[in-house]
């Protein structure tokens, strides 16, 4: 009989899909960041990264040109989890893989971005490899991953380690083509304030968020936990982003979601521990 622990781990592995990360790095090859890095600490917890990933996608979609790229070029209507899975695989490779594998993963992403281009409904052109858009996507991710880590894994993660995380991740962003990437919490906060006037929420934005939050679970057994983690991503959003999406989260509901996500996270860490 398969143990409960093994079955939970199997379902997590199925959600992530086939792995590409070779953790057995050659001697003298610490990868992009290496053991002991802030990135290894922040990215090492599956449940907080899942919650942060959901939140990051919702923030990214508030930029009209990012939204247009997703709307025109992805299969999000049928496979939001596939998009989240591909993001998770890239982040895992870039964080823990050997140098050659990181470079190959970055090159693949850049090739994909080179083909994602079009025009907004008002005729404004966009291209996924624009440095400005790459910076926005990057900042939305690292901000959400760091906030999820502080909320669900390590509330005492030191401020200097938080800044180290942002500086480490800025290296990866520049490899992907981003420019003027924030490297400290102060720079990140200033960047988000500066970008707020450029963000928009319209019928397409809300359709994307509706479809994302309505994604069916891979199985009935995991449906309650999957729904909880999706709504934990909503609860993690900055208040201004929740308002723009029209996603209300009154306090009793927010507290219940947070408590539930903490519980699910504990179970997942238990199940994934060797």
ChimeraX attribute file (.defattr): number of C-alpha atoms within 10 A of each C-alpha:
attribute: neighborCount
match mode: 1-to-1
recipient: residues
	/A:1	3
	/A:2	6
	/A:3	9
	/A:4	10
	/A:5	14
	/A:6	12
	/A:7	12
	/A:8	17
	/A:9	19
	/A:10	14
	/A:11	15
	/A:12	17
	/A:13	13
	/A:14	12
	/A:15	15
	/A:16	18
	/A:17	14
	/A:18	10
	/A:19	13
	/A:20	13
	/A:21	19
	/A:22	13
	/A:23	12
	/A:24	10
	/A:25	16
	/A:26	11
	/A:27	7
	/A:28	7
	/A:29	14
	/A:30	14
	/A:31	21
	/A:32	23
	/A:33	22
	/A:34	15
	/A:35	13
	/A:36	8
	/A:37	15
	/A:38	22
	/A:39	25
	/A:40	16
	/A:41	16
	/A:42	24
	/A:43	21
	/A:44	16
	/A:45	18
	/A:46	18
	/A:47	24
	/A:48	28
	/A:49	25
	/A:50	23
	/A:51	27
	/A:52	29
	/A:53	24
	/A:54	27
	/A:55	29
	/A:56	24
	/A:57	23
	/A:58	23
	/A:59	26
	/A:60	20
	/A:61	26
	/A:62	21
	/A:63	21
	/A:64	20
	/A:65	24
	/A:66	18
	/A:67	21
	/A:68	24
	/A:69	20
	/A:70	17
	/A:71	17
	/A:72	14
	/A:73	13
	/A:74	14
	/A:75	12
	/A:76	18
	/A:77	14
	/A:78	12
	/A:79	15
	/A:80	20
	/A:81	18
	/A:82	15
	/A:83	15
	/A:84	17
	/A:85	18
	/A:86	13
	/A:87	16
	/A:88	20
	/A:89	19
	/A:90	19
	/A:91	18
	/A:92	20
	/A:93	25
	/A:94	24
	/A:95	25
	/A:96	25
	/A:97	26
	/A:98	24
	/A:99	19
	/A:100	13
	/A:101	19
	/A:102	22
	/A:103	18
	/A:104	13
	/A:105	20
	/A:106	19
	/A:107	14
	/A:108	13
	/A:109	13
	/A:110	16
	/A:111	12
	/A:112	11
	/A:113	17
	/A:114	12
	/A:115	12
	/A:116	17
	/A:117	18
	/A:118	17
	/A:119	14
	/A:120	15
	/A:121	9
	/A:122	6
	/A:123	8
	/A:124	10
	/A:125	12
	/A:126	18
	/A:127	20
	/A:128	22
	/A:129	21
	/A:130	16
	/A:131	18
	/A:132	16
	/A:133	20
	/A:134	21
	/A:135	23
	/A:136	20
	/A:137	21
	/A:138	22
	/A:139	26
	/A:140	21
	/A:141	23
	/A:142	21
	/A:143	20
	/A:144	25
	/A:145	23
	/A:146	22
	/A:147	24
	/A:148	27
	/A:149	24
	/A:150	17
	/A:151	15
	/A:152	21
	/A:153	22
	/A:154	15
	/A:155	11
	/A:156	9
	/A:157	15
	/A:158	11
	/A:159	11
	/A:160	11
	/A:161	16
	/A:162	20
	/A:163	19
	/A:164	18
	/A:165	24
	/A:166	23
	/A:167	19
	/A:168	18
	/A:169	25
	/A:170	23
	/A:171	15
	/A:172	20
	/A:173	22
	/A:174	16
	/A:175	14
	/A:176	22
	/A:177	16
	/A:178	21
	/A:179	17
	/A:180	12
	/A:181	23
	/A:182	22
	/A:183	19
	/A:184	19
	/A:185	18
	/A:186	10
	/A:187	14
	/A:188	19
	/A:189	13
	/A:190	12
	/A:191	17
	/A:192	15
	/A:193	10
	/A:194	10
	/A:195	11
	/A:196	13
	/A:197	9
	/A:198	9
	/A:199	15
	/A:200	16
	/A:201	17
	/A:202	11
	/A:203	8
	/A:204	14
	/A:205	20
	/A:206	18
	/A:207	13
	/A:208	21
	/A:209	19
	/A:210	14
	/A:211	15
	/A:212	20
	/A:213	17
	/A:214	12
	/A:215	18
	/A:216	16
	/A:217	15
	/A:218	13
	/A:219	10
	/A:220	10
	/A:221	10
	/A:222	13
	/A:223	13
	/A:224	11
	/A:225	17
	/A:226	21
	/A:227	17
	/A:228	18
	/A:229	25
	/A:230	22
	/A:231	23
	/A:232	27
	/A:233	27
	/A:234	28
	/A:235	23
	/A:236	21
	/A:237	22
	/A:238	13
	/A:239	13
	/A:240	10
	/A:241	20
	/A:242	18
	/A:243	13
	/A:244	17
	/A:245	23
	/A:246	12
	/A:247	17
	/A:248	14
	/A:249	16
	/A:250	9
	/A:251	10
	/A:252	8
	/A:253	13
	/A:254	17
	/A:255	14
	/A:256	13
	/A:257	22
	/A:258	20
	/A:259	14
	/A:260	16
	/A:261	24
	/A:262	19
	/A:263	13
	/A:264	17
	/A:265	22
	/A:266	14
	/A:267	14
	/A:268	18
	/A:269	14
	/A:270	13
	/A:271	18
	/A:272	16
	/A:273	8
	/A:274	6
